[in-house]
Amino acid sequence: MVIINTNKAKSKSWTNNTLKLVTLALFIALAYVCVCVFHIKVAFLTFDIKDAVITVAAMIFGPLSAVMMSLAVSFIEMITISDTQLYGFVMNVLSTVSLSAAASLVYKYKRNMFGAVLGLITGVITMTAVMMAANLIVTPFYMGTTISEVAALIPKLLLPFNFTKAVLNASIAMLLYKPVITALRRAGIIRLGHTEYGFDKKTVMVMIIAVCLIAACIIVFVNVLGGEFAWVD
């Protein structure tokens, strides 16, 4: 006869859930700090790296965590430093969720290097498509303009900006994922299975590609789209 210590099991489950919530809170705080530290302004659009931070956390904890963190960070941003209020909140949530949730959903079912890359590519495509639709639906109301006028901005501003933003955040997430998950595992916060990809030659190659993409995206933002680095006042 096997006796199961339910109290011990409940205590362990409570501890794991508490650690997860604390870790997610830390990611939310870090993402918000990233918004406050610096950003790149391109016309009326703004790039920051909070999506990369949330995407890393989402790939560790899953798509639902991505939604929760996106809502939390966007809400805090809206009531503190944002000058776009509800419009900015909606667009930030759509942007972050479409990238992080899509990437983590794919990675959830294929936890290896291929799954990580495929997930991030899926996130880039999803975010770009969602933001194009959101700009056509939401932006005309916010800016008091017509859909056709917004559509005219797609090829020369909205599409290149959102695609570059998605690629840059995805590349940063790929660069950060392995060090972050290694640190969390050593701290005993997470215990993921052996299917997690290792730090091998393939990983190094992908990280080198990520660094090159980061540099290329920054060049596009600054030299092609005329963006400027700016600190939050």
Sequence and secondary structure as in RCSB ss.txt:
>XXXX:A:sequence
MVIINTNKAKSKSWTNNTLKLVTLALFIALAYVCVCVFHIKVAFLTFDIKDAVITVAAMIFGPLSAVMMSLAVSF
IEMITISDTQLYGFVMNVLSTVSLSAAASLVYKYKRNMFGAVLGLITGVITMTAVMMAANLIVTPFYMGTTISEV
AALIPKLLLPFNFTKAVLNASIAMLLYKPVITALRRAGIIRLGHTEYGFDKKTVMVMIIAVCLIAACIIVFVNVL
GGEFAWVD
>XXXX:A:secstr
     HHHHHHHHHHHHHHHHHHHHHHHHHHHHHHHHEEEEETTEEE SHHHHHHHHHHHH HHHHHHHHHHHHH
HHHHHT SSHHHHHHHHHHHHHHHHHHHHHHHHH  SHHHHHHHHHHHHHHHHHHHHHHHHHTHHHHHT  HHHH
HHHIIIIIHHHHHHHHHHHHHHHHHHHHHHHHHHHHTTS    TTS  SSHHHHHHHHHHHHHHHHHHHIIIIIS
  EEEE  
